[in-house]
Amino acid sequence: MIAVVGAAGPTGFQCAKQLLNEGTSVRCVVRTVEKCQAKFDEEKLVSSELPLENLTIVKGDVTDEKSLRDAFDGCEGVIFAASASSYCGQGGAWEVDNLGVQNTTRAAAAAGVGRVVLVSSRLVNPRLRFHPIRGILNNVKWKLMDYKFLGEEYLRNSHQEYTIIRPGGLVGADGSQGGTAPGEEYIVAAGPEGDMGGARSIHRADVAAVVCEALRSPEAKNKTVEIASLPRGANLPNFDDRLKELFKSIV
């Protein structure tokens, strides 16, 4: 059983779908159970083979550590894919992207979870504060990048096993435009602040595939990995083969 925190959001939803299609039991941890259930019911109409019998949806709030402990009970891994949705209060960046990750880390440890996979973002490191894209995101999204980095640091410095995934610009899925179909491009990966060779964006479904691979890959243990994608050339491995070896070269 894998818990997906923030499964009603676009990236968390893709993670849950990926796991279900792999035959994994999924427990979605969300603030509004009905909203999340409706989203999966709608998806079932589009993709009739989606195995919802392996899905459970429970109420949990990243601002409430006790609710997370209850939600994680019996889970082997946790995906944190929540992010700020409002300026302040329980949906703000400080509460979700920083304190929410802290609460998730402690709750996962208390529940005996094997690995936490955190979906963060490229450019979160304050050393990149003069990067124009980071500056824009940090200014218009209530210090989102600063708080994401604080959440990362808490998880990295804890005794909880983890993988931190930092995707580039997210495209595709959940009504957004742009990008090619999932699984069609080559995933570029590097360690923290590594050279991405011009790759900037990545499909949300491809992020989900990397996140799910991070749960099971021994080479992903306690690593922070930046990902984006580029058109796949003729001599590059196919998507599935790339996934299997992605974490091996990351220090």
C-alpha positions in Angstrom: 0.0 0.0 0.0 1.3 3.4 -1.0 -0.1 6.6 0.4 -0.3 9.6 -1.9 -0.6 13.0 -0.1 -2.3 15.6 -2.4 -3.8 13.0 -4.7 -6.6 15.4 -5.7 -4.0 17.7 -7.3 -2.8 17.3 -10.9 0.6 15.7 -10.1 -0.6 13.6 -7.2 -3.5 12.3 -9.2 -1.1 11.2 -12.0 1.0 9.4 -9.3 -2.0 7.6 -8.0 -3.1 6.6 -11.5 0.4 5.3 -12.3 0.4 3.1 -9.2 -3.1 1.7 -9.8 -2.2 0.8 -13.3 0.8 -1.0 -12.0 -1.4 -3.1 -9.7 -0.3 -1.3 -6.5 -2.9 -0.6 -3.8 -3.2 3.2 -3.2 -4.4 5.2 -0.3 -5.1 8.8 -1.3 -4.7 11.2 1.6 -6.7 14.4 0.9 -8.6 17.1 2.7 -11.8 16.6 0.8 -12.6 12.9 0.1 -15.7 13.6 -2.1 -13.7 15.8 -4.4 -11.0 13.2 -4.9 -13.6 10.4 -5.4 -15.4 12.4 -8.0 -12.1 12.9 -9.9 -11.4 9.2 -10.0 -15.0 8.4 -11.0 -14.6 10.8 -13.9 -11.3 9.2 -14.9 -12.9 5.8 -14.8 -15.4 6.9 -17.5 -12.4 7.8 -19.7 -10.2 4.9 -18.8 -12.5 2.0 -18.0 -9.6 -0.4 -17.2 -8.4 1.8 -14.3 -8.5 -0.7 -11.3 -10.3 1.4 -8.7 -10.8 -1.7 -6.5 -7.2 -1.1 -5.3 -8.1 2.5 -4.3 -9.0 3.9 -0.9 -9.5 7.6 -0.2 -9.1 8.9 3.4 -9.2 12.3 5.0 -5.9 13.7 6.1 -4.4 17.2 6.3 -0.7 18.1 6.1 -1.2 20.6 8.8 -2.4 17.8 11.2 0.3 15.3 11.9 -2.0 13.0 13.8 -4.3 12.7 10.8 -1.3 11.7 8.7 -0.1 9.1 11.2 -3.5 7.4 11.0 -3.6 7.7 7.2 -0.1 6.1 6.8 -0.8 3.1 9.0 0.1 0.0 7.1 1.7 1.8 4.2 5.1 0.8 2.7 5.7 4.2 1.1 4.5 7.7 0.9 4.4 10.2 -2.0 4.1 13.8 -1.0 2.6 15.7 -4.0 0.7 18.5 -2.2 1.5 22.2 -2.8 0.2 25.5 -1.7 -3.2 26.6 -2.9 -3.7 29.9 -1.1 -1.8 32.9 0.3 -2.0 32.0 3.9 -3.8 29.8 6.4 -4.0 26.1 6.1 -3.4 26.2 2.3 -0.4 28.5 2.3 3.1 27.7 1.2 4.6 27.9 4.7 1.9 25.5 6.0 1.9 23.0 3.1 5.3 23.0 1.4 7.4 23.4 4.6 5.5 22.4 7.7 3.4 19.9 5.7 6.6 18.1 4.6 7.8 18.1 8.2 4.6 16.7 9.5 4.6 14.0 6.7 8.2 13.1 7.6 7.5 12.6 11.3 4.2 10.8 10.6 5.9 8.4 8.1 8.6 7.6 10.6 6.0 7.0 13.4 4.0 4.7 11.0 7.1 2.7 10.0 7.0 3.8 6.3 9.9 2.6 4.2 10.4 5.6 1.9 9.0 9.1 1.4 9.1 10.5 -2.1 8.8 14.2 -2.2 7.7 16.0 -5.4 9.5 19.4 -5.1 10.7 21.7 -8.0 13.8 22.7 -9.8 15.3 26.1 -8.7 14.3 25.8 -5.1 17.8 26.2 -3.7 18.3 29.8 -2.4 21.7 29.9 -4.1 19.7 30.4 -7.3 17.7 33.3 -5.9 18.8 35.5 -8.8 17.5 33.2 -11.4 14.6 35.0 -13.1 12.1 32.1 -13.1 12.8 31.4 -9.4 12.3 35.0 -8.6 9.0 35.1 -10.4 7.7 31.9 -8.8 8.9 33.0 -5.3 7.3 36.5 -5.6 3.9 35.5 -7.1 3.5 32.3 -5.1 4.2 33.6 -1.6 7.8 32.4 -1.1 6.9 29.0 -2.5 10.4 28.2 -3.6 12.0 29.2 -0.2 9.5 27.1 1.7 9.8 24.1 -0.6 13.6 24.1 0.0 13.0 24.2 3.8 10.7 21.2 3.5 13.4 19.4 1.5 16.0 20.2 4.0 13.9 18.8 6.9 13.4 15.6 5.0 17.0 15.3 4.0 18.2 15.9 7.6 15.8 13.4 9.1 16.4 9.7 9.7 13.5 8.9 7.3 14.5 7.2 4.0 13.6 9.5 1.1 13.9 10.5 -2.5 13.3 14.1 -3.6 12.2 14.6 -7.2 12.6 18.1 -8.6 10.8 18.4 -11.9 11.1 21.3 -14.4 8.1 23.1 -15.8 5.0 20.8 -15.7 3.0 20.3 -18.8 0.1 18.1 -19.9 -2.6 16.4 -17.9 -5.4 18.0 -15.9 -6.3 20.4 -18.6 -2.9 22.1 -19.1 -1.5 22.5 -22.5 1.7 21.8 -24.2 4.2 18.9 -24.4 4.1 15.6 -26.1 2.3 12.5 -25.1 3.4 10.7 -21.9 6.3 8.3 -22.3 7.4 9.8 -25.7 10.4 11.9 -24.6 13.8 11.2 -23.0 14.0 12.0 -19.3 17.1 14.1 -18.5 18.2 13.7 -14.9 20.9 15.2 -12.7 21.8 15.7 -9.1 20.9 18.9 -7.2 21.5 22.0 -9.4 23.1 19.7 -12.0 23.4 20.4 -15.7 20.2 19.5 -17.6 21.5 20.3 -21.0 18.8 22.7 -22.0 15.9 20.6 -20.9 13.2 22.7 -19.2 9.8 21.0 -18.9 8.3 17.6 -18.4 4.9 15.9 -18.7 3.2 15.4 -15.3 2.5 11.7 -16.2 6.3 11.3 -16.8 7.0 12.9 -13.4 4.6 10.3 -11.9 6.4 7.5 -13.6 9.7 8.7 -12.1 8.2 9.1 -8.7 6.8 5.6 -8.7 10.2 4.2 -9.8 11.8 6.1 -7.0 9.6 4.2 -4.5 11.1 0.8 -5.6 14.6 1.6 -6.9 17.4 0.8 -4.4 19.5 3.4 -6.3 17.0 6.2 -5.5 17.6 5.9 -1.7 18.3 9.3 -0.1 18.9 11.1 -3.3 17.7 14.5 -4.6 17.2 14.3 -8.4 16.3 17.0 -10.9 14.3 15.9 -14.0 13.1 17.4 -17.3 12.7 16.0 -20.7 13.8 16.4 -24.3 12.8 14.7 -27.6 14.2 11.2 -27.7 16.8 10.7 -30.4 17.2 7.4 -32.3 20.1 6.2 -30.2 18.5 6.8 -26.8 16.8 4.1 -24.8 13.0 3.8 -24.7 11.1 5.3 -21.8 10.8 2.2 -19.7 14.5 1.3 -20.0 15.5 4.9 -19.2 13.4 4.7 -16.0 15.1 1.6 -14.8 18.6 3.1 -15.0 17.7 6.7 -14.2 18.9 6.8 -10.6 22.1 4.8 -11.0 24.2 7.7 -12.3 22.9 10.2 -9.7 25.3 10.8 -6.8 
